[in-house]
Amino acid sequence: MTTLATAPPTPPSVVAPPTATEWLPPRPQPARTGVLVGIAAIAMSFAAFTSALVVRQGASPDWQHFRLPTILYFNTVLLIGSSFTLETSRRQQSWTRYWLYATLALGLSFVLGQLLAWRNLAAQGLFLATSPSSAFFYIFTALHALHLLGGVVGLLYALYRLQHATAPAAEAALGAAALYWHFMAVLWLYLLSILALRI
């Protein structure tokens, strides 16, 4: 009677336990963290200005309502369009620079449109010191335009990093700039609604 030889059992594989570093969450990117801190500060500043507008309107008998310049709505389309071109630049990597140039062009056109809106108000005799309502209009739109120009600087820096830095560093710079830019677009929609309802 013959016996069949059986292969020895395979020892179970030993899985090494995760190291201490594998338990740690991914480190936040410094550029993104800095942008988030800046966004929080800007949001609190405009919230304070909004509160001041509401209080001033309620306590001011000389509050003067006026019609917003129509170009503001065209400017809004430009700014929203710039957010779309910016996101397109992040998805179509072979055309990133060209879409970023389009974003910059739309953003600068938005600022130019804001200047035209101020000229429109000035032609109506509405200046910074004319009434509390016109003062808040100039303050809101001017501060937003200044912060948007900061976003333009951020996009230019991202363009520089795309040409001179490694891929991860360039993507981090572009991601931080995009986060700030989209916040500027959302902030403008908020400001436009406040101005339309209160001014």
C-alpha angles and dihedrals in degrees: 000000000000125000123213116232113233125209115250113258116267112248114242114261115253115227114208113234115249115269123240092259092055090059092056119094117242113280114254116247111253093223093053092046091052092050092050090052090050092048091052091051093048092047092052091048094053091043088056091049090049091053090049090051093052093047093045093049092050094049099039122089090186095060106139120204117208138172115264116240110264092228089072090074092050088049089053091057089051093052094046089048090053090057090055093049090048093053090046089055090056093051101041100055096178090059098035097120094048093051089048090053088052090051091051091048092051092046093051090045088055091055090047089051090053089054089053089051090054090050088051091055092045089054087057091052094254112136136160093273098037097093140336091259094054090045091056091047092055093043095050096045095041094050091047092049091051092051090047090054086055086057089052089056089050092053091049089052090050089052089052091050091050089059101039109025137067119272097258092049092047092049091050092052092047092047093052092047091048092051091054093044094052089049089055090054093050091045091053092052088053093048093047091053091049092049093047093050099039107028 
